[in-house]
Amino acid sequence: MSTSAGRLLSRGSRAPRRRLLHLALLGWAVASLLPLLWTLSASLQSNQEIYSGIHLIPRHLELGNYTQAWTQAHFSTYFKNSVIYTVTIVAGVLIISSLAAYAFARMRFPLKNLVFYLFLIFLTFPLPGSFIPLYVLLVNLGLIDTPLGYILPMINAGLPVAIFILRSFFEEIPREIEESARIDGATRLQVYRLIALPLAKPALATITIFTALSVWNEFLFALVVFSDQQRMPLQVGLMTFQGTFFSQYGLMMAATTITMVPALAIYLVFQRFIVRGVMAGAVRG
């Protein structure tokens, strides 16, 4: 009886703490969402309404802000460029990292561990730290202000994390499954394509989401590579757009909202894959 009473008292004492914690988290969430909500609200307001005061519910909807933002200052071109760069870089990272990770997990070759740890060392190098040598290299190769000069370094930047995650997944695949397939006449490439890749879908989904969000939001390296507006991605184009329409806040907020929506949609739709992939990778690692 005394033990049960003690448990009830312990639970009762923890309840107020949980409520306070929940209230604190709720307040933090509201404070984090307010700038986003105001951006969305301001994108539907005229300049006069914005200057009249801050309010989250527009009095008159200005849907024309989105039309003007999309058609003016090459914004539709920036959006198309970002989609092309994101899809290409994600595809490159998935193909190269999955092949490399499978080789590290299943094949034997000289200095395998050394090469893998060299990949891990690159995880500690921030991309901005390599801008100067990258710029010199791209100039010498004639790739400055070209899509290839942006895509190749971005693929390279995404490989270390992707290889690390996928290698952990591939090492957890029972070797008996692969050996049975080899006995049945499957080549190593067929085992990789028909067995390893399908089993690594959670890791592939996680890498796809993180790489896509990283490329979509990337700004600094694109600013280094591109000067031609017709080739700029969305984030650099947004800076140019804000410089042109700096006094038209409704247009700027509409352009900002257009920039944010794809990233938010990707995260909201695929967030369960992010959690599963990260947790599974942590357990396997």
C-alpha positions in Angstrom: 0.0 0.0 0.0 2.8 2.4 0.9 4.5 1.7 -2.4 1.4 2.4 -4.4 0.7 5.6 -2.4 4.3 6.7 -3.0 3.9 6.1 -6.8 0.6 8.1 -6.8 2.2 11.0 -4.9 5.2 10.9 -7.3 2.9 11.0 -10.3 0.9 13.8 -8.8 4.0 15.9 -8.1 5.2 15.4 -11.7 1.9 16.5 -13.3 2.4 20.3 -12.6 5.9 20.1 -14.0 4.6 18.5 -17.1 2.0 21.1 -17.5 4.5 23.9 -17.1 6.8 22.2 -19.6 3.9 21.8 -22.1 3.0 25.5 -21.6 6.6 26.6 -22.1 6.9 24.5 -25.3 3.6 25.8 -26.6 4.7 29.4 -26.0 8.0 28.7 -27.8 6.1 27.2 -30.7 3.8 30.2 -30.9 6.8 32.6 -30.7 8.5 30.7 -33.5 5.4 30.7 -35.7 4.6 34.4 -35.4 7.2 35.6 -37.9 6.1 33.0 -40.4 2.4 33.9 -39.9 3.2 37.6 -40.3 5.1 37.0 -43.5 2.2 35.1 -44.9 -0.3 37.8 -43.8 1.9 40.6 -45.1 2.2 38.9 -48.5 -1.6 39.3 -48.8 -1.7 43.0 -47.9 -1.0 46.2 -49.7 1.7 48.6 -48.7 -0.8 51.0 -47.2 -2.2 48.3 -45.0 1.2 47.1 -43.9 2.2 50.7 -43.0 -1.1 51.1 -41.0 0.0 48.6 -38.4 0.8 45.0 -37.7 -2.1 42.6 -37.9 -2.3 38.9 -38.8 -5.6 39.0 -40.6 -5.6 41.1 -43.8 -8.5 43.5 -44.3 -8.3 43.2 -48.1 -6.6 40.3 -49.8 -4.0 41.4 -52.3 -3.5 38.1 -54.3 -1.9 40.2 -57.1 1.3 40.3 -55.0 2.0 36.7 -55.9 1.3 37.2 -59.5 3.6 40.2 -59.7 6.3 38.5 -57.6 6.2 35.5 -60.0 6.3 37.4 -63.2 8.6 40.3 -62.4 12.4 40.3 -61.9 13.0 36.7 -63.4 11.5 35.1 -60.2 9.9 32.3 -62.2 13.3 31.6 -63.7 14.9 31.5 -60.3 12.3 29.0 -59.1 12.8 26.8 -62.2 16.6 26.9 -61.7 16.3 25.8 -58.0 14.0 22.9 -59.0 16.5 21.7 -61.6 19.5 22.1 -59.3 17.8 20.4 -56.4 16.6 17.4 -58.5 20.0 17.0 -60.2 22.1 17.2 -57.0 19.8 14.9 -55.0 20.0 12.3 -57.8 23.8 12.6 -58.0 24.2 12.3 -54.2 21.9 9.2 -54.1 23.6 7.4 -57.0 27.2 8.0 -56.0 26.8 7.6 -52.2 24.8 4.4 -52.5 27.4 2.8 -54.8 30.3 4.0 -52.6 28.5 3.0 -49.3 27.8 -0.5 -50.6 31.4 -0.9 -51.7 32.6 0.2 -48.2 30.1 -2.2 -46.5 30.5 -5.3 -48.6 33.7 -5.2 -50.8 37.3 -5.6 -49.8 39.9 -3.4 -51.3 43.2 -1.9 -50.1 43.0 1.0 -47.7 39.2 0.7 -47.5 39.0 2.0 -43.9 41.5 4.8 -44.5 39.5 6.0 -47.5 36.2 5.8 -45.5 37.7 7.8 -42.6 38.9 10.4 -45.0 35.3 10.8 -46.1 34.4 11.3 -42.4 37.0 13.9 -42.0 35.2 16.0 -44.6 32.2 16.1 -42.3 34.1 18.5 -40.1 34.9 20.9 -43.0 32.2 23.6 -43.5 31.6 24.3 -47.2 32.3 28.1 -46.8 35.9 27.2 -45.7 36.6 25.8 -49.2 35.1 28.7 -51.2 38.5 30.2 -52.2 40.1 27.0 -53.5 36.9 26.0 -55.1 36.6 29.3 -56.9 40.1 29.1 -58.2 39.5 25.6 -59.4 36.3 26.5 -61.1 37.9 29.5 -62.8 40.7 27.3 -64.1 38.2 24.7 -65.4 36.0 27.4 -67.0 33.0 26.4 -64.9 32.3 29.7 -63.1 28.8 31.0 -63.9 27.7 27.6 -65.2 25.2 25.1 -63.8 27.9 22.4 -63.7 30.2 24.6 -61.6 27.4 24.7 -59.0 26.1 21.1 -59.2 29.4 19.2 -59.0 30.7 20.8 -55.7 27.2 20.6 -54.2 27.1 16.8 -54.9 30.5 16.5 -53.4 29.5 18.4 -50.3 26.5 16.0 -49.8 28.4 12.8 -50.2 30.2 12.3 -46.8 27.0 12.3 -44.7 25.1 10.2 -47.2 27.9 7.6 -47.4 28.1 7.4 -43.6 24.4 6.8 -43.2 24.0 4.3 -46.1 27.1 2.3 -45.0 25.5 1.7 -41.6 22.3 0.4 -43.3 24.1 -1.8 -45.7 26.2 -3.4 -43.0 23.0 -4.4 -41.2 21.7 -6.4 -44.1 22.2 -10.1 -43.4 24.9 -11.5 -45.7 23.0 -14.7 -46.0 20.4 -12.9 -48.2 23.1 -11.7 -50.6 24.9 -15.0 -50.6 21.6 -16.8 -51.6 21.2 -14.3 -54.4 24.7 -14.9 -55.6 24.2 -18.7 -55.6 21.1 -18.2 -57.7 23.3 -16.4 -60.3 22.8 -12.8 -59.4 25.8 -10.5 -60.1 27.0 -8.1 -57.4 25.4 -5.2 -59.2 22.1 -7.0 -59.3 22.4 -7.8 -55.5 23.0 -4.1 -54.9 20.1 -3.0 -57.1 17.5 -5.6 -56.2 18.3 -6.3 -52.6 20.4 -3.7 -50.9 18.7 -0.6 -52.3 15.1 -1.7 -51.5 16.1 -2.5 -47.9 17.8 0.9 -47.5 14.7 2.9 -48.5 14.4 4.7 -45.0 18.0 5.9 -45.4 17.6 6.9 -49.0 14.4 8.8 -48.1 16.3 10.6 -45.2 19.2 11.5 -47.5 16.8 12.7 -50.2 15.0 15.0 -47.8 18.0 16.5 -46.1 19.9 17.0 -49.4 16.9 18.6 -51.0 16.3 21.0 -48.1 20.0 21.9 -48.0 20.2 22.6 -51.7 16.9 24.5 -51.8 18.1 26.8 -49.0 21.7 27.2 -50.1 22.8 30.8 -50.7 26.5 31.5 -50.1 28.0 29.1 -52.7 25.5 30.1 -55.3 26.4 33.7 -54.7 30.1 32.8 -55.4 29.4 30.8 -58.5 26.7 32.8 -60.4 26.6 36.3 -61.7 24.2 35.7 -64.6 20.6 36.2 -63.3 19.3 33.6 -65.8 21.2 30.9 -63.9 20.7 32.0 -60.3 18.8 29.7 -57.9 15.9 31.0 -55.8 17.7 32.2 -52.7 20.2 34.4 -54.6 17.3 35.6 -56.8 15.4 36.5 -53.7 18.2 38.8 -52.6 18.2 40.4 -56.0 14.4 40.7 -55.9 14.5 42.4 -52.5 17.1 44.9 -53.8 14.8 45.8 -56.7 11.5 46.0 -54.7 12.9 47.0 -51.3 10.1 49.4 -50.6 7.2 47.1 -51.7 6.8 44.9 -48.7 3.8 43.0 -49.9 5.8 41.9 -53.0 8.8 41.0 -50.9 6.7 38.9 -48.5 5.0 37.2 -51.4 8.4 36.3 -52.9 9.6 35.1 -49.5 6.5 32.9 -49.1 7.0 31.4 -52.5 10.5 30.5 -51.5 9.5 28.9 -48.2 6.5 26.9 -49.3 8.4 24.0 -51.1 10.7 23.5 -48.2 7.9 23.5 -45.7 5.9 21.1 -47.8 8.8 18.7 -48.1 9.3 18.7 -44.4 5.6 18.4 -43.4 4.9 15.6 -45.9 8.0 13.6 -45.2 8.8 14.4 -41.6 8.0 10.8 -40.5 10.7 9.5 -42.8 13.2 12.0 -41.3 12.5 10.8 -37.8 12.6 7.1 -38.8 15.8 7.4 -40.9 17.7 9.4 -38.3 16.6 7.1 -35.4 17.5 4.0 -37.4 20.8 5.4 -38.5 21.6 6.3 -34.9 20.8 2.8 -33.7 22.8 1.1 -36.4 25.7 3.5 -36.0 
